[in-house]
Amino acid sequence: MRPFYIFKRAGNNYYAQFHDPATHRCCAVRSMGTKNKEEAIAKAWSMFADVQKKQPQVSEIMGIINTLSQKSYKLEEIAMIQTLINTKYLELRQDAPSQALQAQAAAVAPVSAATAINTTKKKTPLLSYIANFWDYEKSDYVQDKLAHGQRIGKRHCYEQANLVKYWREFFTEDAMLEELTVTQLRDFERYLQKRHENKELKNSNGRPIAPLSTMTMKNIIRCGGISFGWAVKQGYIAINPENALTNYSIVSKERGILSAEEARELFKHGQWEDERYRVASLLAMITGMRLGEIQALRRCDIGDDVIYVRRAWSPADGLKCPKNGKERKVPLPPDVRNELLKLVAKNPHKNMFAESDGFVFWGTMPDKPLVSNQITEGFKNALHSIGITEKMREERNIVFHSWRHFYATTMVHDVDEKHAQMVLGHETPAMTKHYADHQRAKDLEEMTNITNELYKKLMA
């Protein structure tokens, strides 16, 4: 193999790129002063000896770099190398310490890669790290997101914190964040897989334990993976071991919906234990609103012919922004508006109830709406009253959120995708560009007319 390669530049003259046969490093580019390739090769050979003599001796550190570049390494070995670099040169860490600390680090004697991880700082217990990471009040991650105007809810953190129990089942209290390896995570995945496949597991009380779904296993791993990603950004660890794992393939069960005939039967002849349960389902069917958005609905959100979807309700967060962070308007048929106002008039919390801010779907407490479980259970019981048993409902996968799918499916036949996304509050790249910030009056008027006609058709 030649210690150079020949190429042309502007003017069609040939140039030679020389490299060192020992280190394989590129070391010089020289013009051959000719447009003839054979002459250029001959001249390059004659120049090679002089070029090589002029190259500086390879330094000790370059020798190390060349050696490192000639083989592949395990993630654990890469972590040790990265830790050694971060220990000696703190300015390379992503948390960029002060100049004083950098100066202090410059005076520290080199340490071996074998001892770098053990001597840099006190190790962090893995389980307590993940648990604290998802503590809404204490987490640096949460506080950093909030400080930068990003949304993260208490409920989300609560759900993630609940997943830590699976980590506690597998890892011991002496497991350390800095020592976590890809191999250990893969062993953890295999443990979760056994939980997924074993349908005869029982808890300490002898009660059956539901097998883990693929989605749950994915969420369990991501619960830790997100925290490890943050640890890398802060310089606590060199790599995120979760990145080396294979992604789960999730096949979601298709959401079932009622037929138009079943919906009509439900509202005409179904038995509802509470008027609030019926109106909540009616509102979801004709507007596509999410359950949390329905719970958060207040008197001031009811317009003459639209609902202003400004908030969603979460037991952990209280009133918060809707799912995509954007307010929107949805058309409201007159009959459904009257049903909502009747509920407002029945609100028992008169002495503490401000007419403009009170919840339409009021609960036992004046500052909290009706509990979501009551609405969903009321929906299930009403389905049972028209012949859709619990077993049938589960097999068809019909839940309260099915009303949103019902609305989207029904509206598709009468409107284009743009209008459906507008009232459903979905955001896609095209939607964000044209319609996320405002709705044209003409669009909303068209949707109002279509919604009113749909309501008459369904309730005829």
N, C-alpha and C positions, 0 to 999 in steps of 0.2 A: 504494500500500500504506500503511495507517495506521501511524503510529509507536507503536502500542500495540495490545494486544488485551484484550477484555473477558471477564471470567469471574465466576462466582458463588462466594461462600463461605458459611459457616454463617449462617443468618438470611435467606438468599436475596438479600442486598444485592449489587449489582454492584461489582466492583473493576476497576481498569485497571492493566495492566503496561506501563509505558513502556519504549521502547528508543531508543537513539541511531541515527538514520538513517545517520550517517557510519560509525560503528564497528560497528553492529549489536549493541552491548552492551546488556543489560538494565540500566536505571538507576534505576527507582523503581516502587513499587506504591502506589496511592492508592485509598481508598474513595470511591465515587461517591455514597454516601448515598441510593441509590434502588434499587427493585426493578424499575423500568421500564428495559428495555434501551435504547430510543431516547434517553431522558433521560440515561442513563449515558454513551452515546457522545457526545452533545452536550457534556456536562460535561467529558469527557476531552479533547475538542478545546480547550475553553476553558482547561484547566489545562496543556496541553502546553508552551506558551511559557514559563511560570513554572518548570515542572519542568526544562526544558532549560537555563534560565539557571543553576539551582542545581547542575548537574552540573559536577564539576571538569574542568579541561582534561586531555585524554588525555596521559599522560606519554610520554616518548620510548620507554621500554621497552615500554609498552602498545601504542604504535604499531607497534613491531617485532613484538610478539606477534600483533597483529591482522593484520599483513601475512603472517606465517608461517602463520596459520590459514586463509588464503584460497586456498591451493594445495597440491597434492600434491608429495611429494619422493621422489627415489630413495633407496635404502637407503644409498648412499655419502654422500649429502648429510645424511641423518639422523645418520649416524655422526659426521660432522664437527661438527654442532651439539651432539650429546651429549658429544663429547670436549671441546668448548669449555666446556660447563657443568661437566663433571667437573674440568677443569683449574682453573677459577676457584673452584669451590665443592667442595672435597674432601669435605666432610661429606655430600654427596649420593651419593658413591660407596658401593657396597655393602660395600666392605671397611673403611669407617668409620675413617679414620686418627685419630691421637691429637689431643688438643686443641692441643698445641703446633704440630703440622703445620697444623691448621686456622687457627690464628692467623697462621702464616707465609703460608699461601695467601691470606689476606685482604689481605696487603700486596702481593701480586703484581699488576703492572699487567695490564690486559686484553690478550689476544692475539687475533689474527685467527683465524677459523675455518680459513683456508688453512694456517696454520702450526701450529695446535694439535696435530695428529697428529704432526708432524715434530719438535716441540720438547719435548714433555712428558717423554719418557723414551727410553731406548735401545730400538730395535725388536727383536722376537723372531723369529729364523729359524723359519719355519713347520714345516719337516720335523723339526728337532731338538725343537721344542715338542711335536709329536704323539708322537714316539718316547719322549721323557722322560715324557710324561703317562701312558703305558702301561707304564712301568718300575715293577714292583711295589715294589721297594726304595726308589726315589727319588721316586716320584710323590706330590705333595702331595694330589692327589685321592684316591689309595688310602689314604694315611695318615689323611686326614680321615674317610673312611668307617669305617675300622677303629676310630678313636678314638671314634666315635659308635655303636659296636656293630653296624654294618652289615656284611654279608658280601660279600666280593669275593675270588675265588680267583686264585692265581698262574697257573693254567692259562688262565683267562679273559683275564688281562692278556697272557699269552704269545700267545694266538690273535689278540688285537687288535693287538699289536705286529707280528705277521707281516703284517698288512694294510697296514702303513705302506709296504711295498715298492712298492705300486701308486701311492701318492702320490709316491714318489721317481721313478717312471717318467715322471710328467707334470710335476711342479713342479721347479724348479731350486733350488739351494742358497741363492740370493739372494732367494727368495720370503719375504715377511715376514707374520707373523700379523696385524699391525695393518692391513696393506694388502690382505688377502684380500677379494675381492668375490664377490657372487652370480654375476656373469658368469663369473668364473674357475671357480667350482664347476660351473656348467652346462657349460662347456667340458670340464672333467674328466669329468663324466658322459658326455658324447658320446664321449670317448676310451675310457671303460670300455665303452660300448655297442659300439664297433668291436671291442673285445676279445671281447665277448659274441657278436657276429655272425660274426667271422672264424674259421673252423675250420682255417685253413692256416698259422697263426702258428707260428714255430719259435724256439727259444732260441738262445743263442750257440753251442751244441754241435750245432745242427741237428736237435734233437729237437722233435717237435710239442708245442705248448703247448695245454692243454685250454682251450676257450672258457669265459669266466666265466658262471656262472649268475646269474639275476636276484637270488637271495638273496645271493650273494657280492657283487654290486655294491651292494646295499643295505647290507650289513655294512661294506663299504669306506667308503662315505659316512658312515655312522653312527660309524665309528671316529674320524673327524675331528670330526663334529658334536658328540659327547659332550664332546670336549676343548674345543671352542669354547664350549659352554654353560657349562662350568666357568670359562673365561676371562672370560665376561660377568659371572658371579657375583662373581669376584674383582676386577672393574673393569679388567681388562687391555684389553678391547675393549668397544665400546658395544653391539653387536648380534651375534647368532649368524647368519651368512649361510646356514647349512644350513637354517634354519627356512623360508627362502623357496623351497626346492626342493620339487618334487612327490614325494609318497610313491610307492614302488614297489608295484605289485600283484603279490603273490607267490601263485603257484599251486603248492602243494606236491604232489609225486608221492605218491599214496596208498601207504602201507606195506602190503606183502604179508604174508600169514601162511600157515602150513601148515594143511592140513585136519587133522581129528582122525585120519583114517586115515594120513596122511603122518607125523604125529607118532608114532603108534603104531609104524609101520614103522621110523622112524628109531631109536627106542630098543630095538626088538626085534631088528632085523637090520642096522642101520647099523654101519659099521666106524669106530671111534674110535681115534685114534692115542695118546690118553692118557686115563686114567680121569677125570682132573680136567676135561677138556673135556666129557665126557659128563655128569658130575654137575652141572657149571655150567649146561648147557642144561636138564637135568632140573629143577634148582632154579628157573631162570627161568620154565620152562613152568608149574610148579605154584604159584608164589608171585607171579609178576609183578615180581620184583625187577629193578632196573636192574643193568647189568654192573658199574658202579663199586661198587654196594652188595654185589654178590656177591664181588668181589675183596676188599672190606674185611671180610668175615665172619670172625669169630674164634670160638674154642671157647666163650668166655664168652657169645656171642650166641645159642647154641643152647639153647633151653629144652626142656622135656619134650614139648610139643606146639606150640610157637610158635618163631619166629625173632624176635629183637629187632633191628630194623633201626636201628642207632645211628649208623653211619658210612658214608661212601662213600670210595672210593680215587681219587686223582688223581696221576699221575706227578709233577706240579709241586707239589701241595699235600700229598701224603701222605694220611693219614687226615683227613677233614673231615666236616662235618655233611651229612646227606642233602640232596637237591636243594631241598626246600622248608624246610629248617632244622628239621624236626620228626622226632623219633623215632617209630617205630610198631611194631606187632606184626603178624606175618603167620602164619596157621596153617601147621603143618608136619606132613605125613603121617608116620607111624612109619617106613615103608620109606625115605623120603627122608632122614629123620633118621639112620637107620643108615648110609646111604651117606655122609653127611657125616662121621660119627664114624670111618668106615673111613679116610677121607682124613686125618683128624687123626692117627690111629694110624700112618699111613705117612710122616708128616712127617720128613724126614731131619735136620732141624736140632735134634737132641736136646740137644746141649750148650748151645745158646743159646736153646732153645725153652721158654718158660714155657707150661705146658699151658693156662692160662686165657686167655692173650693171643695165642697163636700163630695165624697165618692158616690157615684151613681149606684154601684154595686156595693153598698155599705155592709160592714161586718159588725161584730159585737162591740168593737172599739171604735170611737169616733175618728181616730186618726189612722185606721187601717181598713182596707177593703175586705170583701168576702174572701175567705181562704180558697185557694185554687182547688184543693182536694174536694171541697164541697161542690164546686161547679162541675168538676169532672165526674164525681160519683153521681150527682144528679143527672148528668147526661147519660151515663151508663144505665141507670135505673129507668129512665124514660125510654131508652132503646129496648130494654127488656119488656116494657109495657106494650110495645107494638110487635112483639114476637122475635126480636133479635136478642137471643140469649147471650150470656157472658161467654160461653164457649164459641158461639158463632162470631161474636164481636172480636174475640182474640184471634180466631182463625183468619178473619178478614182484616185484622190489624186496624180496626177503627178506633180512634181516640179523639179527644176534643180537637186536637190540632188538625184532624181530618177535615174540619170545616174550612180551614185555609186552603187545603188542596181541592176541596169541593168548589170553593169560590173560584180558584185559579182555573180549574178545569172547565167550569161552566162559562166563565167569562171569555175563555179562549175562542169559543164558538161565535161570539158577538163582537169582539174588539180585537185590535191588533196587539202585538206583543208590547209595544211601547206604552199603550194605555194601561194594560194589565200590570206592568212593572211599576207604573206611576202610583197606582193606588195600593199595591201590595207592599211598596217600600223596599223593593229589591234594588241592589246596585250592581251593575256590570260596568265594564270600561266605557261602553258606548252610552249607557244610561247615565253614568257619572258626568260625562262630558256635556250631554244635552239637557238632562232633566233632573239631576240630583239637587240643584240649588233652588229651583222654582218650578211651579206648574203653570202652564199657560191657562188663562181663564177659559178659553175655548175648549181645550182638552178636558178640563174638569166639568164643563157644562155637558159635553158629549157623554162623559162617563156617568153623570148624574141621570141623564135621560135613559141610558142603557140600564143602569142599576134599578131605576124605578120600574122599568118594563120587566126586568128579570124578577123582581120581587112579586109583581102582579102575576107573572107566569107560574112561579113556584107556589104561591099561596092561593091560586085560583081554586 
